[in-house]
Amino acid sequence: MSSFIDPLRYANRLSGRDRFRWRLISDDGTPVMCASGVRVCVDASLDEEAKLLKSKRLPEGIVVCTGEGIEQYHSAPLVALLRFCARRNVRLYGLGTGAWVLAAAGLLSDTRCTIHWDTMAAFSETFEGLNLTDALFVEQKGIVTCAGEFAAFDLAISSVEHRCGSDVARSVCRFLTADQWREGESCQSAPLGLRFSGASEKLIRIIRIMENSVDEPLTIRAIAQEQGLSCRQIQRLFLHHLKATPMRYYLLLRMARARQLLELTDMSVLQVAIACGFVSSSHFSKCFRDHFGESPSSLRRC
């Protein structure tokens, strides 16, 4: 939330005008305890805000900012408010797992969207008909979804540029000691350092292929043929930049996907195994135990 609001605040300050205004709303109007233990005060409850919006001019946008545990969150007043605003062409924003709320409200069907990479697998398995993409933020049909975290800063600066111009956007970045902001289409899930280390675009494309083929893993030979490379070239790329063989890295992707599905969905162990490209639950359980030191069923009981 701070990554999104602070750039707007500084845009007001540096432009000498209140170009942006906001109100904070919680479910019941009481302060919200964030994950870091800081209590955030709000201006109104959802019911109070809904009555206000129906009697006054609608805002330009509604921002849903959520965190961990959103999969278990069900709020009829919030869904009603979001649908009311959507029908009246109010722009809707989902920051981080806020996209989960928008999807649960039925507002992301056939709409290009994104969510934090750590939730992507569970998100796509839970909701059908999503046009999910690995990006920092995406806007389509009046709905903006954002990966959250520092991507919220990039989205905010993009909004500042759109409303106040490039000069103000650059001034906000300088004031916040940020060299620049990233485009929304930038990949969020590339391994740490690859985006800015001069790593080969070929490597990032190969990783994308692996991420999109977790349920039906491809052979390195098939990937090499698709990319016009040799298996040896791919081997060298992974060893040089990631200190791992291609198959080892591929397995790590599948294990991370499996853990996410076990933690965030109600899929059975067998369903998770199949979704992660394993032919049997026994083979999957052995690989999972070797990697995480516990069985899939043990993780579920925690």
N, C-alpha and C positions, 0 to 999 in steps of 0.2 A: 504494500500500500504506500509506504514512504517513497519507494522508487518511482511510483507513478505520480504522487501528489507533489513532491518537492520540486521537480522540474516545472510544474505548472505554477507553483508559488513564486519561483524565481523569474519565470516569464512575466508574471504580473509586475514584479519589482523592477525588472530591467526595462520593461516597456513603458513603465509609468502609468499603467492602466490595469484595472481588474478584468483581464481578458478571460480568466477562468474563475469560476466559483464552484463550490462543492458543499455537500452536506453528507454527514455520516449517519447511516441507518443500521440498526441491528434488529434481530428478530423481535425482541420484546422491549427494546428501548433502553436496556441496561448496558453498562460498559462490557466490552468484549475482551477476554483474556487471550492475547495472541500466544503463539507457540513459544516465544522467548520469555514469557511471563510478564510482559508489559500490558497493563490494563488500558484499553483505548476507549475513551468516552465518545458517545454518539449524540446526535441531535434529536432523534425520534425513533419510534418503533415502526415496523412495517405497516401495521394497521393505521397508525397516525399518518404516515407518509402517503399511503394509498388514498386516504380521504382528502389529503391536501392536494394531491395530484389531480384528483377528479374535479376539484373545485377551482383550481388555478391553472396557469399556463404550464404546460409540460416542459421538462428539462430537455436539453439536447441529447443527453445520454444517461444511461443507468449502468454503473460499474459493479459487477459482482466479484468481490475479492474474497477468496476462501483459501483454506489450507488443508491440513491433514485430516483424514477421517470423513471427507465429504461424501464418500460412498454410502455412509449410514445416515446422511442428513436428508430429511424430508420435511419441507416447509410449504404447506398449502398456501399461506399468505404470500410467500415470495414467488411461487410459481404463478399465482393469480396476478401479482403486480407485473411480473415480466411479460406475461401474455397480454395484459392490458396495454402496456407500453409498446409492445411489438405491433399490435393492431393499429396503433396510432403513429407508427413509423419513428418511434424514438430509438436512437441507436443504442444497441446493447453491447456491453463489453464483458468478457469473461477473463479475468486475470488468473493465471495458474489453473488450479482445479475449478475455478469458476465456470470453465467450459462444461464441466460435468453437470452443474446445475442447469445451464442452458439446454444441454442435451436431455436431461431428465424432464425439463419442461416442454420437450418436443419442438424446440426452436432451431435445431441444427440439422434437421433432415435435409439431405441433398445439398448441404451448404459446406463449402470448403472451410476447414477449421483446423486448429491446432490445440495442443495442451502440453504441459510439461512432459519431457521425454520419459520421465520415470513413471508416468501414468498412462502412456500411450497404449500399451498392449491391453491393459485392463479396460481402458476407455473403449477401444475398438471392439473388444469382445462383449462388452456390456450393452452397447448401443449399435443397432443396425442402421445401415443407410448413411453412415458418416463418410464424408470425403476428407479424411484425415491426412494432414501433411506435416512433415517435420520442418517447422519454420518458427521463427521467433514470434511473429504475430501475423495474422491474416484478417482481412476484411472482405466480406461478401454479403450481399443482400441486407446491408444495414446492421450486420453483426460482426463484432471484432473479438477474436479470441487471441489470447496471448499466453506464451509459455510461463509467464510470471517471473519471479526472482528479478534479475537484472534486465531481462527482456522487457519488463514493465517500464524501465527507464527509456529504452529505445522507442517504445510505443509512445510514451509521453513526449519525447523530443520530436517525434514525427508529427504529433498533434500540434506542438508549438510551432513547428515549421509551417504547417498547413495554415494555421490561424494568424501567426505573427510574422512569418517570413524567415528566411534562412539566416539573416544577420542575428536576430534574436535567438534563434535556436543555437547558433554557434556560441553566442555570448553565454547562454545558460550552460552549455557544455564546459566552457572555459571556467565559469564561476564554480561549477561542481567538480572541477579538475578532471574532466573527462575529455580525452583527445578528440573523440568523435562518437557518433552513434551508428548503430548497425541497421542495415535494411531489414525489413520484416521477413523477406524470403531467405535470410541467412539460415543455414542449418544449425539447429541447437544441439543435436546429439553427437556431433563429431567428437572423437576423443579429445581430451584436454590438450591444448597446445597445437593441434593439427591445423586449426583455422588460421593461425597467425605465425606458424613456424616455417612457412614456405613449403609445406609438404605437398607432394604431388597430388593434383586433382584426381589423378587416376586412383590413388589410394582411397580418397573420400568416396569416389563413385563405387568402388568395390565394397566398401563398408555399407553404403546405402543398399546395394544389391543384397548383401547378407542380411541386413535388418528387415528388408522386405520379403525375405525368403526363409524366415525362421521356421515356419510350419512345414515347409518342404525344402530342406537344405539342399543346396546345389553343390556339386563337386567343384574343386578349385579349377579343374580342367574346363568345366562348362563355363565358369566365370571368366577364365582366361580367354576362351574363344569368343565370348560375348564382347569383351573389352578389347580384343585384338592384341592380347599380350601373351607371353609365355608363362607357364607355371613358375619357372625360375624367377622371372621378373616380379611376379606377385610375391613370391617368397622373400625376395630381397627387400621389397617395399615394407612388408610387415616387420621383418626383423630389424630394419634400420629405424623405422619410426615408432614402432610399438613394442619392440623387444619380445615378440611372440610370433609363432608360426601362424599362417592363415587359418588352419583348422582349429588351433588352440583358441584363437580370438573368436572364431565363429561359435565354438562351444561356450565360451564365456558369455556371448550375446544370448544364446539360447537359455543358459542357466539364469541370467538376469531376468529374462522375459518370464521364465517359469516361476521364479520367486515372486515377481510382481503379480502374476495371475493368482498364485496361491494366497497372497496377502490381501488382494483387493477385490477378488471375485468369489463367487460360490461354485466355480467349476470344480468337478471332481478331479482327483489326481490323474485318472486316465485321460480325462478331457484336456488337462494341462499338458500331459505328456504328448498327446497327439498335436496340440496346438504349437508345441515347440519342436516338432519333427522327430519324435521318438516312436518306434514301432511297438513298444510294449511299456507298460507301467513299471515292470521290474527293472528293465534297462535304465529307464528314466530315474527311478528311485536310487539306483546304484550311483549314477553320475551325479545326481543331486547331493547324495550323502558324501561322495568323494570331494565335491566342491565346497559345500557349506558345513560339513561336519554333522549334519542331522538329516533325517529323512523328511520327505514332503509332508507326511502325516504328522510328524512331530512339530513341524512349523505351524501347521494348521491348529494344533491343540494349544499353542502358546497364546 
